[in-house]
Amino acid sequence: MPKMKTAVFVAPGRIVLDEKPIPDVGPLNALVRITTTTSAAPTSTS
């Protein structure tokens, strides 16, 4: 089965990169490919 790269949120502030099988897409589902993302550094409120 083909695999895709995933970003898994495992805890607040912690993201793990992993590979998962590409899921089957049914008639009422959508499979979306993300090509570009951005991330902002956390900011302090004090």
Secondary structure as GFF3:
##gff-version 3
##sequence-region A 1 46
A	DSSP	beta_strand	3	11	.	.	.	ID=ss1
A	DSSP	beta_strand	14	21	.	.	.	ID=ss2
###
